[in-house]
Amino acid sequence: MTMANITLTSAKRDAILRGLEAKRRPIHWTAGKILLAAVLAAVLTVSAFAAVSPMIREALANALGSFIAQSQPITGVAVEQDGIEIRVVSALSDSGMTRIYCEVQDKTGDRLGPNMQIGAMIEGLPWEPDSTMIGTTLIAYDKETRTALVELRGSGGSSENDFPATIKFKAFKPIEDLKDSSVRVPIEAVTEKTLTTMLTEDGKTVLQPNQTELKLEKTEQLRFSSVGFGSDNRLHVQVAFMGAANRNDSYVLTNARSRSGREDMLYNEDADFISFCQDGIWYEDMAFHVTPSDLEDLVFDDLYGSLYVKPALEGEWNVDVTIERTPTLTYETNVQVGGALVKKVNLSAISVFVISDSERTVLGHRPTYAMLRDGTKLILTSNCVSSMWALDTETNQGHAYDQWTFNEPLDPAEVVSMNFDGVTVPLQ
């Protein structure tokens, strides 16, 4: 969660979290107490999953970054099904975002992996209508204990109260990601020779497999099967899936490009991507609107996609937990910033969350900074973690939801104004 371009004095780290209406017992913060709180939070976080490997503990500490003291250690919240155990171990939440960290452990086999597509969600987030952004990220995987650390996140809300939530996992799909493999398409091997085509069971035209076989050095899970022009007057790039990746849900893609700068859509318009199986082997056939006269101008992107190297795990892993919000200061404002009328600014020790009436204008990723009471300017432009626009269909009014995180915990009472794209929004 470390962010760039933030200048924060040591005095700000010792600031008092004052003026907050919190459910937790008010604490008067001093430098010593802040250090003690951080240590205690770290101890609590570690104790929440003491049985897990040091690698997973370190990964959680890195994910929480400077906000360990603001995080919520969670113990005794777990569910197990089919030998897969889900343990909720920590949460970090304020009025605009929630991040929940779970361990996923295979207790009976080796069915998970360091790269997975994960189907999961947080149910019960008290967000504004049509404003929610959700996501799931695999933070780390420990091969020795067969345990993954997974982050579930949501943003776009404005509630400041603790809330009950249900963590739901539905699927784990171990994959081999091709994005960094640099598997190039051998365009130089293509000639004007017409290759044999065939029809799949559902009537799609593809090349007959294995006409121009080519093994790959960078992966044992793929090989080129047939690459060239078919009798349908289209250029086909056909790949065969090998070994553990020979599954119906594996896929690879590429895009045709122009060396001379011509419009790429000329080559990619109505391109077909067809998966089919023959003699127990799965293939991906990609067909492009390219003619032999285009070959000198043509280049392909490296292959990208996902190879499913293990069977998918599917089920229902549901666990209930109460999420604690970090205390928030809320300011009602009425300042026009371009096409956005800033109506509410929520400040916590973690982030700035802004709600605007908007005609399809968002503030995120524009020049943004927070001005502190002592004159410190916190540059937040590159710290935007959420920026979205939504239409309220009942009122036909558009709203923007934008959020920026701090680099370190900050006393929200020290922020006297926000500046968006050169326009100052006073807060005190």
Secondary structure as GFF3:
##gff-version 3
##sequence-region A 1 428
A	DSSP	alpha_helix	10	13	.	.	.	ID=ss1
A	DSSP	alpha_helix	31	47	.	.	.	ID=ss2
A	DSSP	alpha_helix	54	64	.	.	.	ID=ss3
A	DSSP	three_ten_helix	65	67	.	.	.	ID=ss4
A	DSSP	beta_strand	72	73	.	.	.	ID=ss5
A	DSSP	beta_strand	78	81	.	.	.	ID=ss6
A	DSSP	beta_strand	84	93	.	.	.	ID=ss7
A	DSSP	beta_strand	97	106	.	.	.	ID=ss8
A	DSSP	beta_strand	116	123	.	.	.	ID=ss9
A	DSSP	beta_strand	133	142	.	.	.	ID=ss10
A	DSSP	beta_strand	147	155	.	.	.	ID=ss11
A	DSSP	beta_strand	163	177	.	.	.	ID=ss12
A	DSSP	three_ten_helix	187	189	.	.	.	ID=ss13
A	DSSP	beta_strand	194	195	.	.	.	ID=ss14
A	DSSP	beta_strand	197	199	.	.	.	ID=ss15
A	DSSP	beta_strand	205	207	.	.	.	ID=ss16
A	DSSP	beta_strand	214	215	.	.	.	ID=ss17
A	DSSP	beta_strand	222	230	.	.	.	ID=ss18
A	DSSP	beta_strand	235	241	.	.	.	ID=ss19
A	DSSP	three_ten_helix	243	245	.	.	.	ID=ss20
A	DSSP	beta_strand	251	253	.	.	.	ID=ss21
A	DSSP	beta_strand	256	258	.	.	.	ID=ss22
A	DSSP	alpha_helix	265	268	.	.	.	ID=ss23
A	DSSP	beta_strand	272	278	.	.	.	ID=ss24
A	DSSP	beta_strand	281	288	.	.	.	ID=ss25
A	DSSP	three_ten_helix	292	297	.	.	.	ID=ss26
A	DSSP	beta_strand	298	300	.	.	.	ID=ss27
A	DSSP	beta_strand	304	308	.	.	.	ID=ss28
A	DSSP	beta_strand	313	323	.	.	.	ID=ss29
A	DSSP	beta_strand	328	337	.	.	.	ID=ss30
A	DSSP	beta_strand	340	348	.	.	.	ID=ss31
A	DSSP	beta_strand	351	358	.	.	.	ID=ss32
A	DSSP	beta_strand	368	372	.	.	.	ID=ss33
A	DSSP	beta_strand	377	379	.	.	.	ID=ss34
A	DSSP	three_ten_helix	381	383	.	.	.	ID=ss35
A	DSSP	beta_strand	384	392	.	.	.	ID=ss36
A	DSSP	beta_strand	397	405	.	.	.	ID=ss37
A	DSSP	three_ten_helix	412	414	.	.	.	ID=ss38
A	DSSP	beta_strand	415	420	.	.	.	ID=ss39
A	DSSP	beta_strand	423	426	.	.	.	ID=ss40
###
